[in-house]
């Protein structure tokens, strides 16, 4: 017989809001695409010759990385906000460098 899991602490956490995750991905993806097009314009005005195939896939990759990064950031933000542990949400005081506070060895 398996042991029963401990009861959850605090109220149940809300589910992830997928629409916000997708919207954040689209916003970050458009920023990534803008950066990729800017870099493409820089490469076009240099004496270096790069094939259009390479320029296309570099643009797709930078834009795709923007989408993934935006979605990951929003998903982690939602997970952090839904953490039921009150200690996790407690504000921590910033430690000063060189001080003789209680946390200094």
C-alpha positions in Angstrom: 0.0 0.0 0.0 1.5 3.4 -1.0 1.6 6.3 1.4 -0.9 9.1 0.8 0.6 12.4 -0.5 0.6 15.4 1.9 -2.3 17.8 1.5 -1.6 20.9 -0.6 -0.6 24.1 1.1 -2.9 27.0 0.5 -5.5 27.4 -2.2 -5.2 25.4 -5.4 -3.1 27.0 -8.0 -4.8 28.3 -11.2 -4.0 26.6 -14.4 -1.6 28.2 -17.0 -3.3 30.7 -19.3 -2.2 29.5 -22.7 -3.4 32.5 -24.5 -1.1 34.8 -22.6 1.8 32.4 -23.3 1.1 32.4 -27.0 0.7 36.2 -27.0 4.0 36.6 -25.3 5.6 34.2 -27.8 4.2 36.3 -30.7 5.4 39.5 -29.2 8.9 38.2 -28.5 9.0 36.5 -31.9 8.2 39.7 -33.7 11.0 41.4 -31.7 13.3 38.5 -32.8 12.2 38.9 -36.4 12.9 42.7 -36.3 16.4 42.0 -34.9 17.0 39.3 -37.6 15.9 41.7 -40.4 18.2 44.4 -38.9 21.2 42.0 -39.0 20.2 40.9 -42.5 20.4 44.6 -43.6 23.8 44.9 -42.0 25.1 41.8 -43.8 23.6 43.1 -47.1 25.7 46.3 -46.8 29.0 44.6 -46.2 31.4 43.2 -48.8 30.8 39.7 -47.5 28.6 37.6 -49.8 26.2 35.3 -48.0 23.7 33.1 -49.9 20.1 33.9 -49.7 19.4 30.4 -48.4 21.7 31.1 -45.3 20.1 34.5 -44.8 16.6 33.0 -44.9 17.4 30.3 -42.3 19.2 32.6 -40.0 16.2 34.9 -40.0 13.9 32.0 -39.3 16.1 30.8 -36.5 16.4 34.1 -34.7 12.7 34.7 -35.0 12.0 31.2 -33.7 14.3 31.6 -30.8 12.4 34.8 -29.9 9.1 32.9 -29.9 10.5 30.1 -27.7 12.1 32.6 -25.3 8.9 34.7 -25.0 6.8 31.6 -24.3 9.2 30.2 -21.8 9.5 33.5 -19.9 5.7 33.9 -19.6 5.1 30.3 -18.6 7.7 30.6 -15.8 6.2 33.9 -14.7 2.8 32.3 -14.4 4.2 29.3 -12.6 6.0 31.5 -10.1 2.9 33.6 -9.5 0.8 30.4 -8.8 3.2 29.0 -6.3 1.1 28.4 -3.1 4.0 28.6 -0.7 3.8 31.9 1.2 7.6 31.8 2.0 8.2 31.9 -1.8 6.3 35.2 -2.1 7.9 36.9 0.9 10.0 39.9 0.1 13.7 39.4 0.8 15.8 42.3 1.9 18.8 43.0 -0.3 22.1 42.2 1.4 24.6 45.0 1.4 28.2 44.3 0.5 30.8 44.8 3.2 28.2 45.1 5.9 28.3 43.5 9.3 24.7 42.1 9.1 23.6 38.9 10.7 24.1 36.9 7.4 27.8 37.8 7.0 30.3 35.2 8.2 
